[in-house]
Amino acid sequence: MSAPHARTEHALAKVPEVTLGFWLIKIAATTLGETGGDAVSMSMNLGYPVGTGIFAATFLAAVIAQARAKGFHPSLYWRTIIATARVGTTPADFADRSLGIGYIQRRPCCWPSC
């Protein structure tokens, strides 16, 4: 077996089969990640910069553990997915809500003049 082929097989051995169950868990994990970001940043009053730091550290730890894993470990895989959602959501919320640079504000569209 060639080296590139072996690396591809090794990488594919670390992800689950994409089925309906996969998508249901993915949606739940993403929701949990976003809710966790809001809970730490807003409900616990730690703020977005602190929340971002916490989630960046947990994200890096999860990615390093996933990269070092020898095979597929469902709990590690989904922990990494949740960490990805948290580390993406919290800085985006900080940029939008605290810095005011998040989303482009568009004026209302009045068809057909848009």
GUKOL-333515 format. One line per field, with one value per residue: x, y, z of N, C-alpha, C in turn; residue in one letter. Coordinates in Angstrom, 2 decimals, m for minus. Each point is the difference from the previous one (the first is absolute). Example, Ala and Ser with C-alpha at 12.3 -4.5 7.8 and 13.67 -1.06 7.14 Angstrom:
<rs>
n.u	(13.19, m0.35)
n.v	(m5.69, 1.05)
n.w	(7.80, m0.72)
ca.u	(m0.89, 0.82)
ca.v	(1.19, 1.19)
ca.w	(0.00, 0.06)
c.u	(0.90, m0.77)
c.v	(1.20, 1.09)
c.w	(0.00, 0.73)
rest	(A, S)
</rs>
This chain:
<rs>
n.u	(0.84, m0.33, 0.96, m0.27, m0.10, 1.08, 0.50, m0.54, 0.36, 1.17, m0.04, m0.41, 0.95, 0.20, m0.82, m1.19, m0.73, m0.18, m0.82, m1.27, 0.45, 0.93, m0.94, m0.73, 1.05, 0.30, m1.29, m0.13, 1.10, m0.43, m1.22, 0.53, 0.77, m1.02, m0.78, 1.01, 0.19, m1.30, m0.04, 1.16, m0.22, m1.27, m0.42, 1.24, m0.34, 0.58, m0.93, m0.08, 0.86, m0.53, m1.25, 0.46, 0.65, m1.07, m0.80, 0.88, 0.16, m1.32, m0.13, 1.05, m0.44, m1.23, 0.45, 0.82, m0.96, m0.84, 0.95, 0.17, m1.31, 0.06, m1.19, m1.19, m0.15, m1.23, 0.30, 1.18, m0.53, m1.04, 0.93, 0.69, m1.08, m0.32, 1.27, m0.15, m1.19, 0.52, 1.10, m0.94, m0.92, 0.78, 1.08, m0.85, m0.54, 1.24, 0.36, m1.12, m0.13, 1.30, 0.53, m1.17, 0.82, m1.04, m1.17, m0.05, m0.25, m1.07, m0.23, m1.21, m0.34, m0.27, m0.46, 0.23, 0.13, 0.03)
n.v	(m1.16, 1.00, 0.86, 0.67, m1.20, m0.35, 1.19, m0.15, m1.28, 0.42, 1.05, m0.80, m0.69, 1.32, m0.26, 0.38, m1.06, 0.64, 0.01, m0.36, m1.04, m0.03, 0.27, m0.90, m0.79, 0.22, m0.03, m1.07, m0.47, 0.43, m0.42, m1.12, 0.02, 0.39, m0.89, m0.86, 0.50, 0.02, m1.24, m0.28, 0.49, m0.38, m1.24, m0.38, 0.94, m0.93, 0.28, 0.61, 0.95, m0.09, 0.06, 0.94, 0.51, m0.18, 0.45, 0.98, 0.05, m0.10, 0.92, 0.71, m0.17, 0.27, 1.01, 0.35, m0.21, 0.65, 0.90, m0.13, m0.02, m1.23, 0.27, m0.45, 1.09, m0.50, m0.24, m0.40, m0.70, m0.35, m0.26, m0.46, m0.62, m0.32, m0.32, m0.56, m0.43, m0.35, m0.46, m0.42, m0.39, m0.29, m0.19, m0.72, m0.52, m0.18, m0.41, m0.70, m0.62, m0.26, m0.45, m0.54, m1.01, m0.61, 0.54, m0.13, 1.26, m0.58, 0.96, 0.21, m1.11, 0.86, m1.22, 0.26, 0.97, m1.21)
n.w	(0.00, m0.84, 0.28, m1.14, m0.58, 0.64, m0.32, m1.21, m0.04, 0.49, m0.83, m0.97, 0.61, m0.03, m0.99, 0.47, m0.21, m1.14, 1.05, 0.06, 0.68, m0.94, m0.91, 0.62, 0.17, m1.27, m0.26, 0.76, m0.54, m1.16, 0.27, 0.48, m1.07, m0.74, 0.56, m0.07, m1.21, m0.20, 0.47, m0.54, m1.19, m0.10, 0.14, m0.19, m0.89, m0.74, m0.89, m1.16, 0.41, 1.21, m0.46, m0.82, 1.03, 0.77, m0.96, m0.16, 1.32, 0.22, m0.96, 0.39, 1.24, m0.42, m0.73, 0.97, 0.90, m0.81, m0.21, 1.29, m0.08, 0.36, 0.46, m0.36, 0.74, 0.02, 1.27, m0.39, m0.97, 0.78, 0.92, m1.01, m0.42, 1.24, 0.21, m1.19, 0.37, 1.18, m0.54, m0.80, 0.88, 1.02, m0.79, m0.73, 1.10, 0.43, m1.22, m0.01, 1.16, 0.12, m1.12, m0.30, m0.23, 0.54, m0.10, m1.29, 0.27, m0.46, m0.88, 0.44, m0.55, m0.98, m0.19, m1.24, 0.90, 0.51)
ca.u	(m0.84, 0.81, m0.07, m1.18, m1.21, m0.03, m0.37, m1.41, m0.75, 0.15, m0.84, m1.40, m0.32, m0.25, m1.29, m1.11, m0.76, m1.01, m1.35, m0.98, 0.43, 1.11, m0.52, m0.74, 0.99, 0.71, m0.86, m0.02, 1.32, 0.14, m0.87, 0.64, 1.16, m0.43, m0.61, 1.10, 0.67, m0.84, m0.07, 1.24, 0.24, m1.08, m0.69, 0.97, 0.57, 1.45, 0.29, 0.45, 1.44, 0.32, m0.62, 0.80, 1.22, m0.34, m0.37, 1.17, 0.83, m0.64, 0.06, 1.35, 0.19, m0.78, 0.60, 1.26, m0.37, m0.57, 1.09, 0.86, m0.76, 0.35, m1.19, m1.22, m0.52, m1.18, m0.07, 1.05, m0.44, m1.08, 0.55, 0.68, m1.04, m0.59, 1.01, 0.06, m1.16, 0.19, 1.10, m0.43, m1.12, 0.30, 0.67, m0.90, m0.91, 0.78, 0.22, m1.27, m0.72, 0.84, 0.80, m0.86, 0.57, m0.36, m0.83, m0.25, m1.37, m0.57, m1.26, m1.11, m0.18, m1.38, m0.09, 1.06, 1.11, 1.23)
ca.v	(1.16, 1.20, 0.88, 0.89, m0.80, m0.40, 1.19, 0.26, m1.00, 0.31, 1.16, m0.41, m0.86, 0.84, 0.68, m0.96, m0.14, 1.06, m0.57, 0.87, 0.16, 0.96, 1.36, 0.36, 0.30, 1.20, 1.14, 0.13, 0.45, 1.41, 0.75, m0.04, 0.87, 1.40, 0.25, 0.04, 1.29, 1.03, m0.23, 0.46, 1.43, 0.91, m0.42, m0.02, 1.35, 0.00, 0.84, m0.68, m0.28, m1.13, m1.18, m0.36, m0.63, m1.33, m0.89, m0.22, m1.01, m1.31, m0.38, m0.48, m1.29, m1.02, m0.25, m0.74, m1.38, m0.66, m0.25, m1.06, m1.24, m1.07, m0.43, 0.77, m0.02, 0.87, 1.11, 0.97, 0.63, 0.94, 1.07, 0.90, 0.71, 0.98, 1.04, 0.80, 0.90, 1.01, 0.91, 0.81, 0.86, 1.00, 1.19, 0.67, 0.79, 1.11, 0.97, 0.64, 0.64, 0.90, 0.89, 0.58, m0.22, m1.34, m0.23, 1.15, 0.48, 0.36, 0.72, m0.85, m0.10, 0.23, m0.53, m0.48, 0.95, m0.54)
ca.w	(0.00, m0.10, 1.17, m0.02, 0.18, 1.41, 0.79, m0.24, 0.75, 1.41, 0.28, m0.11, 1.13, 1.16, m0.12, m0.04, m1.24, m0.10, m0.05, 0.62, 1.39, m0.02, m0.16, 1.21, 1.03, m0.43, 0.31, 1.46, 0.43, m0.38, 0.90, 1.31, m0.06, 0.00, 1.30, 0.96, m0.17, 0.62, 1.45, 0.63, m0.26, 0.43, 1.22, 1.09, 0.01, m0.18, m1.16, m1.22, m0.06, 0.89, m0.62, m1.17, 0.50, 0.52, m1.09, m0.85, 0.68, m0.10, m1.41, m0.30, 0.67, m0.71, m1.31, 0.22, 0.38, m1.18, m0.94, 0.55, 0.17, m0.95, m0.73, 0.26, 1.36, m0.12, 0.96, m0.38, m1.25, 0.25, 0.82, m0.92, m0.75, 0.91, 0.22, m1.22, 0.00, 1.04, m0.32, m1.13, 0.35, 1.01, m0.55, m0.95, 0.82, 0.54, m1.07, m0.34, 1.10, 0.79, m0.84, m1.03, m1.34, m0.42, m1.16, m0.86, 0.11, m1.30, 0.09, m0.45, m1.44, m0.46, m1.36, m0.89, m0.10, 0.62)
c.u	(0.89, m0.21, m1.21, m1.31, m0.15, m0.41, m1.48, m0.86, 0.07, m0.91, m1.48, m0.42, m0.34, m1.33, m1.12, m0.61, m1.11, m1.36, m0.97, 0.37, 1.14, m0.53, m0.80, 0.96, 0.75, m0.81, m0.05, 1.33, 0.22, m0.84, 0.60, 1.21, m0.38, m0.63, 1.08, 0.76, m0.77, m0.04, 1.24, 0.17, m1.04, m0.61, 0.93, 0.72, 1.53, 0.42, 0.56, 1.50, 0.41, m0.57, 0.80, 1.29, m0.23, m0.27, 1.15, 0.90, m0.62, 0.00, 1.38, 0.28, m0.74, 0.61, 1.30, m0.30, m0.55, 1.10, 0.90, m0.70, 0.36, m1.18, m1.18, m0.46, m1.18, m0.02, 1.04, m0.40, m1.05, 0.42, 0.70, m1.01, m0.64, 0.98, 0.12, m1.15, 0.18, 1.07, m0.34, m1.05, 0.40, 0.76, m0.88, m1.01, 0.71, 0.20, m1.28, m0.56, 0.84, 0.77, m0.82, 0.51, m0.43, m0.70, m0.21, m1.47, m0.47, m1.28, m1.11, m0.17, m1.48, m0.08, m0.92, 1.22, 1.31, 1.10)
c.v	(1.24, 0.89, 0.95, m0.76, m0.41, 1.18, 0.31, m0.99, 0.27, 1.17, m0.38, m0.90, 0.80, 0.75, m1.04, m0.09, 1.04, m0.64, 1.02, 0.26, 0.99, 1.42, 0.45, 0.37, 1.28, 1.25, 0.23, 0.53, 1.47, 0.87, 0.07, 0.93, 1.46, 0.38, 0.10, 1.32, 1.12, m0.15, 0.54, 1.51, 0.91, m0.40, m0.01, 1.35, 0.02, 0.87, m0.80, m0.24, m1.19, m1.29, m0.48, m0.69, m1.41, m0.96, m0.25, m1.08, m1.39, m0.51, m0.55, m1.35, m1.12, m0.33, m0.79, m1.45, m0.77, m0.35, m1.15, m1.34, m1.00, m0.47, 0.88, m0.23, 0.97, 1.17, 1.07, 0.76, 1.07, 1.11, 1.04, 0.80, 1.08, 1.14, 0.91, 1.01, 1.11, 1.01, 0.86, 1.02, 1.14, 1.21, 0.75, 0.86, 1.21, 1.09, 0.76, 0.83, 1.00, 1.00, 0.68, m0.19, m1.32, m0.12, 1.29, 0.38, 0.44, 0.77, m0.91, 0.07, 0.20, m0.45, 0.87, 0.92, m0.52, m0.25)
c.w	(0.00, 1.22, m0.05, 0.24, 1.46, 0.88, m0.16, 0.79, 1.50, 0.39, m0.03, 1.15, 1.25, m0.06, m0.07, m1.39, m0.01, m0.27, 0.59, 1.47, 0.14, m0.05, 1.21, 1.13, m0.34, 0.32, 1.51, 0.52, m0.32, 0.91, 1.40, 0.03, 0.07, 1.35, 1.08, m0.08, 0.65, 1.52, 0.70, m0.16, 0.62, 1.34, 1.21, 0.13, m0.09, m1.18, m1.16, m0.06, 0.87, m0.58, m1.20, 0.43, 0.50, m1.15, m0.98, 0.62, m0.11, m1.44, m0.36, 0.64, m0.73, m1.36, 0.13, 0.36, m1.19, m1.00, 0.47, 0.13, m1.09, m0.83, 0.36, 1.43, 0.01, 0.97, m0.31, m1.26, 0.27, 0.93, m0.88, m0.82, 0.87, 0.26, m1.22, m0.05, 1.03, m0.39, m1.22, 0.37, 0.94, m0.55, m1.00, 0.76, 0.60, m1.05, m0.32, 1.15, 0.79, m0.85, m1.09, m1.41, m0.61, m1.33, m0.78, 0.13, m1.38, 0.22, m0.53, m1.52, m0.34, m1.46, m0.83, m0.08, 0.57, m0.99)
rest	(M, S, A, P, H, A, R, T, E, H, A, L, A, K, V, P, E, V, T, L, G, F, W, L, I, K, I, A, A, T, T, L, G, E, T, G, G, D, A, V, S, M, S, M, N, L, G, Y, P, V, G, T, G, I, F, A, A, T, F, L, A, A, V, I, A, Q, A, R, A, K, G, F, H, P, S, L, Y, W, R, T, I, I, A, T, A, R, V, G, T, T, P, A, D, F, A, D, R, S, L, G, I, G, Y, I, Q, R, R, P, C, C, W, P, S, C)
</rs>
